[in-house]
């Protein structure tokens, strides 16, 4: 009797193992499906992260552009008023050849029919600028035999009142 | 070995020999069941359990 019980017990154990294996396989299939789902979600998340990073970059670029435009607009305003403050002081008989304007520095090259006009222009500019470098006027003759004086002014340190007025 | 009268031979065999033979046969059958059926199943179960 005992051998039969042992054999039957062993066979039961065999069937029990079969059931356990089936349940584990079912669980494994479910886990694989869940893993695939999570992978898909992870891929989507990564794509969204990339898109967000790209958008952030574009936002930064746009902000930089806006700042640049603002800076240019501001500097244009101040440069325009600076140019006006120089042009309005030009006496008759004096004309400018070139004007280089930056935020803190202005270089004017021009010509005048009389040297007194250069002095007059210098005087007018000295109200607006503290430092004016003037290296003298050079006498020149045009092809039409007209005598004129070429000069260069380097202006620095605009007076505060004038800056505010601008 | 005389196989003509097995029943008679079995009845005449001493009890300890019968028991020994039964034990040996049972052990053999159990071993065969274990090797052929249970061992591969158990290995499969173990592998799956580790995976899950």
Backbone of each chain as ProteinMPNN parsed JSONL, in Angstrom:
{"seq_chain_A": "XXXXXXXXXXXXXXXXXXXXXXXXXXXXXXXXXXXXXXXXXXXXXXXXXXXXXXXXXXXXXXXXXXXXXXXXXXXXXXXXXXXXXXXXXXXXXXXXXXXXXXXXXXXXXXXXXXXXXXXXXXXXXXXXXXXXXXXXXXXXXXXXXXXXXXXXXXXXXXXXXXXXXX", "coords_chain_A": {"N_chain_A": [[0.826, -1.221, 0.0], [1.926, 1.222, 0.782], [3.903, 1.843, -1.212], [2.204, 2.462, -3.359], [0.847, 4.694, -2.36], [3.006, 6.466, -2.196], [3.754, 6.703, -4.895], [1.416, 7.782, -5.995], [1.332, 10.162, -4.573], [3.642, 11.403, -5.566], [2.859, 11.743, -8.206], [0.763, 13.513, -7.845], [2.162, 15.687, -6.936], [3.503, 16.258, -9.268], [1.395, 17.13, -10.918], [0.618, 19.342, -9.454], [2.877, 20.946, -9.733], [2.648, 21.458, -12.447], [0.329, 23.057, -12.509], [1.213, 25.258, -11.053], [3.217, 26.177, -12.757], [1.718, 26.946, -14.962], [0.255, 29.078, -13.88], [2.369, 30.817, -13.278], [3.325, 31.315, -15.85], [1.207, 32.701, -16.949], [1.274, 34.962, -15.36], [3.745, 35.919, -16.11], [3.303, 36.598, -18.792], [1.485, 38.679, -18.429], [3.111, 40.492, -17.083], [5.018, 41.033, -19.037], [3.449, 42.314, -20.924], [2.738, 44.577, -19.466], [5.237, 45.702, -19.118], [5.86, 46.388, -21.754], [3.92, 48.336, -22.155], [4.754, 50.255, -20.291], [7.201, 50.873, -21.418], [6.434, 52.097, -23.756], [5.172, 54.34, -22.684], [7.368, 55.534, -21.472], [8.896, 56.141, -23.712], [7.22, 58.047, -24.886], [7.278, 59.992, -22.897], [9.974, 60.709, -23.012], [10.031, 61.804, -25.563], [8.361, 63.983, -25.187], [9.859, 65.384, -23.301], [12.037, 66.082, -24.865], [10.784, 67.725, -26.72], [9.935, 69.773, -25.033], [12.403, 70.769, -24.183], [13.346, 71.748, -26.59], [11.451, 73.728, -27.107], [12.001, 75.397, -24.961], [14.523, 76.26, -25.665], [13.911, 77.68, -27.977], [12.34, 79.646, -26.828], [14.226, 80.956, -25.249], [15.872, 81.916, -27.275], [14.109, 83.65, -28.54], [13.628, 85.476, -26.476], [16.179, 86.524, -26.252], [16.386, 87.738, -28.739], [14.38, 89.672, -28.534], [15.44, 91.208, -26.478], [17.75, 92.098, -27.752], [16.629, 93.616, -29.817], [15.36, 95.561, -28.288], [17.558, 96.743, -27.074], [18.856, 97.723, -29.332], [16.926, 99.51, -30.253], [16.833, 101.322, -28.114], [19.508, 102.26, -28.115], [19.543, 103.355, -30.604], [17.803, 105.449, -30.362], [19.214, 107.119, -28.545], [21.491, 107.565, -30.043], [20.502, 108.877, -32.248], [19.57, 111.265, -31.149], [21.957, 112.215, -30.264], [23.31, 112.627, -32.653], [21.656, 114.562, -33.756], [22.14, 116.624, -31.958], [24.661, 117.344, -32.718], [24.498, 117.977, -35.429], [22.717, 120.131, -35.498], [24.281, 122.168, -34.608], [25.949, 122.935, -36.597], [27.504, 125.455, -38.366], [26.798, 127.801, -41.065], [28.57, 127.295, -44.065], [30.174, 125.311, -43.281], [30.754, 121.915, -43.522], [30.065, 118.419, -43.036], [32.131, 115.527, -43.375], [32.352, 112.953, -42.49], [30.797, 111.081, -39.851], [31.336, 109.373, -36.929], [29.639, 107.536, -34.641], [29.447, 106.329, -31.412], [28.423, 104.828, -28.302], [29.885, 106.166, -26.281], [31.586, 107.797, -27.607], [32.455, 110.134, -30.157], [33.354, 110.79, -33.463], [34.201, 113.291, -35.596], [34.574, 114.276, -38.888], [35.224, 116.879, -41.024], [34.742, 119.719, -43.256], [35.563, 123.145, -43.831], [34.851, 126.456, -44.979], [36.002, 128.64, -43.871], [38.493, 129.119, -41.316], [37.565, 130.21, -38.942], [35.008, 129.322, -38.684], [35.355, 126.678, -37.95], [36.364, 127.02, -35.422], [34.156, 128.196, -34.246], [32.297, 126.138, -34.405], [33.606, 124.303, -32.792], [33.443, 125.624, -30.353], [30.692, 125.658, -29.933], [30.275, 122.915, -29.707], [31.704, 122.371, -27.419], [30.074, 123.033, -25.345], [28.393, 120.911, -25.085], [30.105, 118.732, -24.848], [32.677, 117.504, -22.751], [35.337, 116.679, -23.195], [37.191, 117.44, -25.96], [39.0, 116.53, -28.689], [41.165, 118.121, -30.786], [43.104, 118.39, -33.584], [44.011, 120.482, -35.099], [43.431, 122.296, -38.204], [43.538, 121.382, -41.624], [44.736, 122.915, -44.445], [43.23, 122.905, -47.611], [42.874, 122.572, -51.188], [40.328, 122.695, -53.543], [39.466, 120.947, -56.657], [38.18, 122.921, -58.122], [39.518, 125.167, -57.465], [38.876, 126.211, -54.939], [39.427, 127.23, -51.662], [39.587, 125.345, -48.716], [39.156, 124.083, -45.327], [40.176, 121.252, -43.727], [39.133, 119.281, -41.019], [39.231, 117.436, -37.876], [37.342, 116.246, -35.214], [37.416, 114.778, -32.033], [35.155, 113.61, -29.859], [34.357, 113.277, -26.428], [32.815, 112.219, -23.33], [29.996, 113.396, -22.835], [28.094, 116.125, -21.618], [26.052, 115.89, -18.65], [23.556, 117.297, -18.631], [22.976, 117.685, -21.271], [22.812, 115.102, -22.099], [20.588, 114.218, -20.743], [18.724, 115.91, -21.854], [18.666, 114.905, -24.378]], "CA_chain_A": [[0.0, 0.0, 0.0], [2.792, 2.411, 0.911], [4.465, 2.252, -2.515], [1.154, 3.088, -4.173], [0.647, 6.059, -1.818], [4.165, 7.283, -2.587], [3.688, 6.976, -6.34], [0.303, 8.713, -6.212], [1.78, 11.451, -4.032], [4.586, 11.966, -6.526], [2.091, 12.185, -9.385], [0.053, 14.733, -7.433], [3.154, 16.756, -6.915], [3.761, 16.56, -10.68], [0.286, 17.958, -11.404], [0.683, 20.622, -8.72], [3.916, 21.734, -10.411], [2.066, 21.889, -13.727], [-0.58, 24.19, -12.241], [2.051, 26.408, -10.659], [3.903, 26.669, -13.967], [0.711, 27.644, -15.769], [-0.026, 30.373, -13.235], [3.549, 31.681, -13.456], [3.407, 31.73, -17.256], [0.178, 33.726, -17.121], [1.796, 36.171, -14.715], [4.863, 36.397, -16.936], [2.713, 37.261, -19.963], [0.937, 39.965, -17.978], [4.233, 41.396, -16.772], [5.637, 41.463, -20.305], [2.533, 43.312, -21.51], [2.865, 45.805, -18.663], [6.555, 46.253, -19.421], [5.746, 47.035, -23.066], [3.138, 49.564, -21.961], [5.619, 51.224, -19.608], [8.224, 51.302, -22.364], [5.779, 53.054, -24.661], [4.986, 55.58, -21.915], [8.699, 56.119, -21.294], [9.261, 56.74, -25.005], [6.426, 59.259, -25.051], [7.817, 60.973, -21.944], [11.248, 61.201, -23.548], [9.735, 62.684, -26.699], [7.833, 65.24, -24.626], [10.986, 66.099, -22.688], [12.816, 66.662, -25.967], [10.0, 68.837, -27.272], [9.979, 70.866, -24.053], [13.747, 71.35, -24.236], [13.424, 72.523, -27.838], [10.633, 74.927, -26.908], [12.739, 76.274, -24.039], [15.6, 76.859, -26.449], [13.31, 78.69, -28.848], [11.918, 80.743, -25.966], [15.437, 81.706, -24.899], [16.302, 82.635, -28.485], [13.172, 84.764, -28.749], [13.9, 86.482, -25.443], [17.44, 87.175, -26.624], [16.098, 88.621, -29.875], [13.609, 90.819, -28.029], [16.381, 92.054, -25.739], [18.622, 92.738, -28.735], [15.852, 94.674, -30.48], [15.163, 96.645, -27.321], [18.842, 97.424, -26.922], [19.098, 98.486, -30.565], [15.98, 100.633, -30.291], [17.29, 102.297, -27.122], [20.754, 102.898, -28.531], [19.234, 104.155, -31.793], [17.218, 106.696, -29.858], [20.251, 107.983, -27.975], [22.422, 107.958, -31.105], [19.806, 109.865, -33.093], [19.568, 112.564, -30.467], [23.353, 112.665, -30.238], [23.594, 113.117, -34.001], [20.923, 115.826, -33.886], [22.814, 117.659, -31.172], [25.86, 117.769, -33.452], [24.097, 118.559, -36.721], [22.062, 121.432, -35.291], [25.282, 123.186, -34.27], [26.812, 123.215, -37.754], [27.267, 126.798, -38.924], [26.836, 127.91, -42.529], [29.936, 127.324, -44.574], [30.899, 124.149, -42.742], [30.021, 120.672, -43.842], [30.698, 117.229, -42.453], [32.517, 114.484, -44.322], [31.947, 111.673, -41.875], [30.526, 111.11, -38.405], [31.313, 108.037, -36.319], [29.019, 107.684, -33.325], [29.209, 105.164, -30.551], [27.758, 105.254, -27.062], [30.695, 107.092, -25.478], [32.613, 108.453, -28.422], [32.015, 110.652, -31.465], [34.465, 111.321, -34.263], [33.637, 114.081, -36.697], [35.521, 114.796, -39.879], [34.477, 117.824, -41.861], [35.458, 120.772, -43.976], [35.005, 124.477, -43.606], [35.396, 127.446, -45.91], [36.831, 129.558, -43.076], [38.943, 128.506, -40.06], [36.766, 130.731, -37.818], [33.805, 128.478, -38.558], [35.771, 125.484, -37.196], [36.444, 127.465, -34.019], [32.772, 128.42, -33.786], [31.709, 124.81, -34.219], [34.286, 123.759, -31.609], [32.881, 126.305, -29.184], [29.329, 125.152, -29.742], [30.344, 121.52, -29.249], [32.289, 122.307, -26.069], [28.979, 123.149, -24.358], [27.812, 119.576, -24.908], [31.124, 117.709, -24.575], [33.769, 117.97, -21.869], [36.635, 116.432, -23.841], [37.209, 117.492, -27.427], [40.367, 116.488, -29.203], [41.228, 118.796, -32.087], [44.517, 118.425, -33.959], [44.266, 121.533, -36.09], [42.772, 122.176, -39.505], [44.495, 121.273, -42.729], [44.271, 123.722, -45.576], [43.183, 122.127, -48.842], [42.329, 123.302, -52.345], [39.496, 121.787, -54.338], [39.77, 121.021, -58.101], [37.627, 124.173, -58.664], [40.316, 126.238, -56.874], [38.257, 126.764, -53.724], [40.222, 126.881, -50.48], [38.788, 124.913, -47.555], [39.966, 123.57, -44.217], [39.722, 119.936, -43.269], [39.375, 119.14, -39.562], [38.691, 116.24, -37.203], [37.078, 116.378, -33.766], [37.091, 113.539, -31.3], [34.369, 114.07, -28.704], [34.104, 112.301, -25.358], [32.184, 112.734, -22.102], [28.891, 114.33, -23.049], [27.636, 116.68, -20.331], [24.816, 115.215, -18.223], [22.326, 118.033, -19.003], [22.704, 117.457, -22.684], [22.415, 113.708, -22.232], [19.191, 114.115, -20.302], [17.923, 116.611, -22.859], [18.562, 114.005, -25.508]], "C_chain_A": [[0.856, 1.266, 0.0], [3.42, 2.82, -0.428], [3.439, 2.952, -3.388], [0.926, 4.52, -3.718], [1.78, 6.975, -2.265], [4.099, 7.67, -4.062], [2.581, 7.988, -6.641], [0.68, 10.113, -5.724], [2.713, 12.161, -4.998], [3.87, 12.505, -7.769], [1.302, 13.46, -9.069], [0.983, 15.938, -7.452], [3.451, 17.219, -8.346], [2.661, 17.48, -11.235], [0.27, 19.337, -10.73], [1.714, 21.554, -9.37], [3.404, 22.291, -11.738], [1.167, 23.101, -13.549], [0.205, 25.456, -11.889], [2.718, 27.037, -11.879], [2.926, 27.462, -14.837], [0.425, 29.042, -15.203], [1.141, 31.346, -13.416], [3.661, 32.186, -14.89], [2.395, 32.838, -17.54], [0.665, 35.069, -16.551], [2.912, 36.802, -15.55], [4.336, 37.155, -18.163], [2.174, 38.64, -19.583], [2.037, 40.984, -17.715], [4.906, 41.912, -18.041], [4.779, 42.542, -20.962], [2.667, 44.649, -20.782], [4.187, 46.518, -18.958], [6.53, 46.995, -20.763], [5.008, 48.362, -22.967], [4.01, 50.654, -21.344], [6.704, 51.763, -20.54], [7.659, 52.357, -23.315], [5.597, 54.4, -23.958], [6.326, 56.301, -21.748], [9.147, 56.81, -22.588], [8.523, 58.055, -25.219], [6.96, 60.373, -24.153], [9.119, 61.573, -22.468], [11.014, 62.166, -24.702], [9.229, 64.041, -26.201], [8.951, 66.073, -24.015], [11.808, 66.809, -23.76], [12.106, 67.888, -26.526], [10.051, 70.037, -26.343], [11.333, 71.567, -24.106], [13.898, 72.236, -25.469], [12.652, 73.846, -27.703], [11.347, 75.925, -26.003], [13.848, 77.006, -24.791], [15.052, 77.987, -27.318], [12.889, 79.912, -28.043], [13.118, 81.626, -25.606], [15.922, 82.545, -26.086], [15.42, 83.857, -28.714], [13.423, 85.883, -27.74], [15.168, 87.273, -25.772], [17.214, 88.165, -27.765], [15.377, 89.876, -29.408], [14.54, 91.786, -27.302], [17.283, 92.816, -26.704], [17.899, 93.891, -29.423], [15.647, 95.867, -29.559], [16.431, 97.48, -27.178], [19.112, 98.3, -28.134], [18.195, 99.711, -30.632], [16.429, 101.73, -29.33], [18.528, 103.042, -27.61], [20.504, 103.789, -29.75], [18.678, 105.52, -31.381], [18.313, 107.649, -29.397], [21.213, 108.452, -29.053], [21.796, 109.021, -32.005], [19.85, 111.249, -32.44], [20.977, 113.14, -30.409], [23.723, 113.298, -31.581], [22.91, 114.47, -34.23], [21.637, 116.953, -33.167], [24.077, 118.153, -31.866], [25.451, 118.54, -34.71], [23.514, 119.972, -36.561], [23.053, 122.569, -35.004], [26.148, 123.604, -35.462], [26.503, 124.615, -38.322], [27.29, 126.768, -40.458], [28.286, 128.007, -42.995], [30.783, 126.188, -44.04], [30.081, 122.899, -43.07], [30.807, 119.447, -43.331], [30.984, 116.195, -43.541], [32.097, 113.114, -43.792], [31.714, 111.864, -40.379], [30.492, 109.663, -37.913], [30.76, 108.201, -34.91], [28.946, 106.343, -32.625], [28.617, 105.697, -29.25], [28.557, 106.339, -26.317], [31.647, 107.951, -26.313], [32.019, 108.923, -29.745], [33.245, 111.184, -32.203], [33.859, 112.016, -35.483], [34.767, 114.511, -37.618], [34.728, 115.71, -40.808], [35.377, 118.846, -42.54], [34.773, 122.105, -43.721], [35.644, 125.456, -44.59], [36.297, 128.437, -45.173], [37.271, 128.858, -41.8], [38.126, 128.976, -38.862], [35.536, 129.866, -37.58], [34.113, 127.196, -37.776], [35.821, 125.827, -35.721], [35.053, 127.644, -33.427], [32.091, 127.08, -33.498], [32.279, 124.124, -32.964], [33.672, 124.323, -30.337], [31.48, 125.771, -28.871], [29.354, 123.735, -29.188], [30.847, 121.429, -27.811], [31.236, 122.515, -24.975], [28.435, 121.757, -24.035], [28.841, 118.512, -24.5], [32.269, 118.293, -23.748], [35.122, 117.83, -22.562], [36.492, 116.47, -25.358], [38.668, 117.516, -27.871], [40.339, 117.083, -30.605], [42.698, 118.964, -32.449], [44.81, 119.441, -35.063], [43.584, 121.263, -37.41], [43.83, 122.166, -40.606], [43.94, 122.043, -43.929], [44.334, 122.875, -46.845], [42.6, 122.971, -49.958], [41.556, 122.29, -53.196], [39.886, 121.881, -55.817], [39.239, 122.309, -58.746], [38.311, 125.406, -58.061], [39.655, 126.927, -55.671], [39.081, 126.301, -52.532], [39.281, 126.47, -49.36], [39.705, 124.258, -46.533], [39.365, 122.262, -43.714], [40.061, 119.783, -41.79], [38.763, 117.828, -39.041], [38.52, 116.54, -35.719], [36.83, 114.989, -33.191], [36.414, 113.948, -30.002], [34.151, 112.93, -27.712], [33.406, 113.003, -24.209], [31.126, 113.802, -22.362], [28.399, 114.83, -21.688], [26.268, 116.095, -19.955], [23.546, 115.928, -18.67], [21.932, 117.722, -20.434], [22.203, 116.017, -22.902], [20.946, 113.523, -21.849], [18.255, 114.74, -21.325], [17.688, 115.752, -24.072], [17.552, 112.914, -25.211]], "O_chain_A": [[0.554, 2.242, -0.686], [3.468, 4.007, -0.749], [3.76, 3.92, -4.078], [0.822, 5.44, -4.529], [1.547, 8.116, -2.662], [4.356, 8.817, -4.428], [2.766, 8.919, -7.425], [0.385, 11.114, -6.377], [2.595, 13.366, -5.222], [4.216, 13.557, -8.306], [1.186, 14.359, -9.901], [0.641, 17.028, -7.91], [3.627, 18.41, -8.602], [2.94, 18.465, -11.919], [-0.048, 20.349, -11.354], [1.485, 22.752, -9.538], [3.686, 23.432, -12.103], [1.226, 24.052, -14.328], [-0.095, 26.555, -12.356], [2.775, 28.259, -12.015], [3.27, 28.513, -15.378], [0.361, 30.033, -15.931], [0.942, 32.534, -13.672], [4.042, 33.332, -15.126], [2.681, 33.787, -18.27], [0.499, 36.131, -17.152], [3.013, 38.022, -15.68], [4.853, 38.212, -18.524], [2.37, 39.624, -20.296], [1.926, 42.159, -18.065], [5.311, 43.072, -18.115], [5.286, 43.536, -21.482], [2.703, 45.711, -21.404], [4.254, 47.744, -19.037], [7.096, 48.08, -20.896], [5.385, 49.36, -23.58], [4.017, 51.801, -21.791], [7.08, 52.934, -20.472], [8.306, 53.356, -23.63], [5.832, 55.457, -24.542], [6.403, 57.523, -21.869], [9.7, 57.909, -22.563], [9.103, 59.045, -25.667], [7.082, 61.526, -24.568], [9.342, 62.781, -22.382], [11.681, 63.193, -24.823], [9.609, 65.093, -26.713], [8.998, 67.292, -24.177], [12.218, 67.959, -23.6], [12.713, 68.93, -26.772], [10.19, 71.176, -26.79], [11.41, 72.796, -24.078], [14.486, 73.316, -25.414], [13.114, 74.91, -28.114], [11.309, 77.133, -26.237], [14.083, 78.197, -24.586], [15.618, 79.077, -27.396], [13.045, 81.05, -28.483], [13.047, 82.854, -25.648], [16.322, 83.699, -25.938], [15.902, 84.943, -29.036], [13.433, 87.065, -28.085], [15.233, 88.49, -25.602], [17.76, 89.268, -27.771], [15.704, 90.99, -29.818], [14.455, 93.002, -27.471], [17.554, 94.002, -26.52], [18.447, 94.98, -29.597], [15.744, 97.021, -29.977], [16.404, 98.711, -27.161], [19.532, 99.451, -28.009], [18.625, 100.8, -31.011], [16.413, 102.912, -29.672], [18.605, 104.269, -27.538], [21.146, 104.825, -29.922], [19.013, 106.563, -31.942], [18.351, 108.816, -29.788], [21.702, 109.581, -29.009], [22.471, 109.943, -32.464], [20.126, 112.257, -33.091], [21.183, 114.351, -30.489], [24.356, 114.352, -31.64], [23.488, 115.39, -34.809], [21.738, 118.073, -33.668], [24.513, 119.277, -31.619], [25.986, 119.608, -35.007], [23.774, 120.871, -37.361], [22.729, 123.75, -35.132], [26.974, 124.509, -35.352], [25.369, 124.901, -38.706], [27.759, 125.801, -41.058], [29.107, 128.705, -42.399], [31.98, 126.115, -44.319], [28.862, 122.869, -42.902], [32.032, 119.464, -43.22], [30.209, 116.012, -44.479], [31.577, 112.261, -44.511], [32.349, 112.698, -39.734], [29.726, 108.84, -38.413], [31.335, 108.912, -34.086], [28.45, 105.357, -33.172], [28.345, 106.892, -29.129], [27.987, 107.297, -25.794], [32.421, 108.738, -25.769], [31.21, 108.236, -30.369], [34.059, 111.92, -31.645], [33.123, 111.424, -36.273], [35.785, 115.041, -37.173], [33.672, 115.327, -41.311], [36.601, 118.823, -42.406], [33.577, 122.176, -43.436], [36.803, 125.312, -44.978], [37.226, 129.001, -45.751], [36.504, 128.074, -41.243], [37.996, 128.25, -37.876], [35.08, 129.695, -36.449], [33.268, 126.687, -37.039], [35.387, 125.048, -34.872], [34.799, 127.297, -32.273], [31.406, 126.915, -32.489], [31.566, 123.474, -32.2], [33.418, 123.599, -29.375], [31.139, 125.479, -27.725], [28.562, 123.388, -28.313], [30.466, 120.523, -27.07], [31.484, 122.207, -23.809], [28.069, 121.456, -22.899], [28.486, 117.509, -23.88], [32.755, 119.395, -23.999], [35.949, 118.742, -22.523], [35.783, 115.662, -25.959], [39.449, 118.387, -27.488], [39.607, 116.627, -31.484], [43.453, 119.603, -31.716], [45.739, 119.271, -35.852], [43.203, 120.129, -37.702], [44.856, 122.841, -40.527], [42.805, 121.825, -44.354], [45.337, 122.218, -47.124], [41.916, 123.964, -49.709], [42.043, 121.207, -53.52], [40.581, 122.823, -56.195], [39.754, 122.751, -59.772], [37.79, 126.52, -58.123], [39.878, 128.115, -55.438], [39.395, 125.117, -52.409], [38.296, 127.155, -49.084], [40.855, 123.924, -46.817], [38.197, 122.197, -43.331], [41.166, 120.123, -41.366], [37.907, 117.215, -39.68], [39.438, 117.026, -35.059], [36.139, 114.156, -33.777], [37.04, 114.567, -29.141], [33.816, 111.803, -28.078], [33.406, 114.231, -24.125], [31.364, 114.986, -22.123], [28.301, 114.062, -20.731], [25.434, 115.837, -20.822], [22.568, 115.281, -19.046], [20.763, 117.527, -20.767], [21.332, 115.745, -23.729], [20.184, 112.807, -22.499], [17.181, 114.221, -21.632], [16.648, 115.847, -24.723], [17.317, 112.044, -26.049]]}, "seq_chain_B": "XXXXXXXXXXXXXXXXXXXXXXXXXXXXXXXXXXXXXXXXXXXXXXXXXXXX", "coords_chain_B": {"N_chain_B": [[17.323, -19.049, -14.214], [14.114, -19.866, -13.27], [11.12, -19.363, -14.824], [8.629, -20.509, -15.004], [6.942, -21.189, -12.901], [6.076, -18.808, -11.292], [4.395, -17.801, -9.279], [4.451, -19.749, -7.334], [7.085, -19.708, -6.713], [7.289, -17.134, -5.622], [5.685, -17.372, -3.323], [7.192, -19.112, -1.894], [9.405, -17.628, -1.33], [11.456, -16.029, 1.126], [10.236, -13.692, 3.623], [11.762, -11.351, 4.12], [13.172, -11.11, 1.767], [11.129, -10.644, -0.013], [10.225, -8.173, 0.911], [12.505, -6.636, 0.512], [12.695, -6.747, -2.267], [10.321, -5.462, -2.972], [10.762, -2.927, -1.917], [12.971, -2.196, -3.456], [11.852, -2.209, -6.046], [9.801, -0.268, -5.745], [11.357, 1.966, -5.14], [12.774, 2.203, -7.541], [10.706, 2.737, -9.377], [9.767, 5.151, -8.325], [12.049, 6.704, -8.635], [12.3, 6.708, -11.441], [9.911, 8.065, -12.126], [10.483, 10.5, -10.959], [12.794, 11.336, -12.365], [11.953, 11.364, -15.072], [9.495, 12.797, -15.178], [9.098, 14.725, -12.978], [11.555, 16.133, -12.452], [12.283, 17.743, -14.855], [10.002, 19.37, -14.903], [10.16, 20.661, -12.46], [12.503, 22.091, -12.772], [11.703, 23.861, -14.779], [9.71, 25.244, -13.409], [11.266, 26.447, -11.442], [12.926, 28.147, -12.962], [10.99, 29.842, -14.141], [9.908, 30.997, -11.854], [12.093, 32.47, -10.929], [12.346, 34.267, -13.032], [9.945, 35.701, -12.912]], "CA_chain_B": [[16.114, -18.569, -13.521], [12.926, -20.601, -13.752], [9.983, -18.451, -14.837], [7.401, -21.277, -15.258], [6.034, -21.178, -11.755], [6.477, -17.605, -10.563], [3.57, -17.668, -8.079], [4.976, -20.703, -6.332], [8.398, -19.192, -6.297], [7.039, -15.959, -4.772], [5.171, -17.83, -2.032], [8.282, -19.795, -1.172], [10.499, -16.681, -1.037], [11.375, -15.508, 2.492], [9.593, -12.363, 3.728], [12.747, -10.254, 4.006], [13.529, -10.955, 0.348], [9.969, -10.007, -0.651], [10.237, -6.759, 1.311], [13.637, -6.01, -0.187], [12.327, -6.624, -3.677], [9.291, -4.416, -3.068], [11.428, -1.624, -1.685], [13.801, -1.885, -4.626], [10.974, -1.89, -7.174], [9.169, 1.042, -5.469], [12.407, 2.989, -5.296], [13.053, 2.333, -8.969], [9.584, 3.43, -10.028], [9.775, 6.546, -7.858], [13.199, 7.362, -9.257], [11.966, 6.939, -12.848], [8.914, 9.158, -12.191], [11.162, 11.751, -10.621], [13.724, 11.737, -13.434], [11.275, 11.603, -16.353], [8.414, 13.794, -15.105], [9.166, 15.828, -12.015], [12.772, 16.941, -12.533], [12.182, 18.827, -15.844], [8.944, 20.32, -14.5], [10.65, 21.462, -11.341], [13.472, 23.047, -13.341], [10.918, 24.879, -15.478], [9.063, 26.035, -12.355], [12.3, 27.255, -10.788], [13.321, 29.207, -13.906], [9.882, 30.816, -14.243], [9.811, 31.705, -10.565], [13.175, 33.455, -10.903], [12.04, 35.315, -14.022], [8.819, 36.524, -12.431]], "C_chain_B": [[14.869, -19.246, -14.127], [11.701, -19.7, -13.666], [8.644, -19.184, -14.997], [6.413, -21.191, -14.1], [6.368, -20.018, -10.813], [5.721, -17.476, -9.25], [4.096, -18.551, -6.942], [6.302, -20.202, -5.776], [8.234, -18.029, -5.304], [6.569, -16.375, -3.376], [6.278, -18.465, -1.193], [9.42, -18.843, -0.783], [10.363, -16.175, 0.399], [10.855, -14.054, 2.49], [10.602, -11.225, 3.515], [13.159, -10.005, 2.563], [12.4, -10.253, -0.419], [9.99, -8.492, -0.369], [11.337, -6.009, 0.556], [13.301, -5.759, -1.659], [11.297, -5.499, -3.886], [9.895, -3.016, -2.915], [12.237, -1.211, -2.913], [12.934, -1.461, -5.81], [10.318, -0.5, -6.998], [10.171, 2.169, -5.684], [12.689, 3.246, -6.767], [11.963, 3.119, -9.686], [9.564, 4.908, -9.641], [10.896, 7.333, -8.536], [12.887, 7.704, -10.724], [10.965, 8.086, -13.003], [9.592, 10.505, -11.951], [12.025, 12.263, -11.786], [12.968, 12.15, -14.7], [10.273, 12.766, -16.256], [8.741, 15.004, -14.233], [10.396, 16.723, -12.202], [12.674, 18.051, -13.6], [11.131, 19.882, -15.477], [9.451, 21.242, -13.407], [11.65, 22.506, -11.828], [12.74, 24.215, -14.028], [10.269, 25.839, -14.47], [10.064, 26.992, -11.7], [12.695, 28.445, -11.677], [12.249, 30.292, -13.999], [9.768, 31.66, -12.993], [10.878, 32.782, -10.461], [12.89, 34.614, -11.853], [10.976, 36.283, -13.52], [9.224, 37.217, -11.134]], "O_chain_B": [[14.63, -19.189, -15.333], [11.286, -19.313, -12.574], [7.61, -18.526, -15.115], [5.201, -21.128, -14.304], [6.867, -20.213, -9.704], [6.296, -17.097, -8.229], [4.168, -18.15, -5.78], [6.588, -20.263, -4.58], [8.933, -17.949, -4.294], [6.999, -15.806, -2.373], [6.296, -18.369, 0.034], [10.295, -19.208, 0.001], [9.246, -15.915, 0.846], [11.008, -13.312, 1.52], [10.315, -10.256, 2.812], [13.455, -8.877, 2.167], [12.624, -9.428, -1.305], [9.804, -7.665, -1.261], [11.13, -4.912, 0.038], [13.589, -4.696, -2.208], [11.386, -4.709, -4.826], [9.59, -2.083, -3.658], [12.203, -0.061, -3.35], [13.236, -0.482, -6.492], [10.274, 0.315, -7.92], [9.874, 3.181, -6.318], [12.827, 4.397, -7.182], [12.232, 4.022, -10.477], [9.376, 5.789, -10.479], [10.71, 8.477, -8.952], [13.159, 8.809, -11.193], [11.117, 8.954, -13.863], [9.323, 11.496, -12.63], [11.991, 13.442, -12.14], [13.298, 13.158, -15.325], [10.214, 13.615, -17.146], [8.673, 16.149, -14.681], [10.284, 17.946, -12.118], [12.958, 19.206, -13.283], [11.312, 21.08, -15.69], [9.205, 22.448, -13.426], [11.652, 23.648, -11.368], [13.108, 25.38, -13.878], [10.276, 27.057, -14.647], [9.768, 28.158, -11.442], [12.784, 29.583, -11.216], [12.542, 31.486, -13.945], [9.56, 32.872, -13.056], [10.613, 33.878, -9.967], [13.148, 35.776, -11.539], [11.083, 37.5, -13.675], [8.429, 37.959, -10.556]]}, "name": "protein", "num_of_chains": 2, "seq": "XXXXXXXXXXXXXXXXXXXXXXXXXXXXXXXXXXXXXXXXXXXXXXXXXXXXXXXXXXXXXXXXXXXXXXXXXXXXXXXXXXXXXXXXXXXXXXXXXXXXXXXXXXXXXXXXXXXXXXXXXXXXXXXXXXXXXXXXXXXXXXXXXXXXXXXXXXXXXXXXXXXXXXXXXXXXXXXXXXXXXXXXXXXXXXXXXXXXXXXXXXXXXXXXXXXXXXXXXX"}
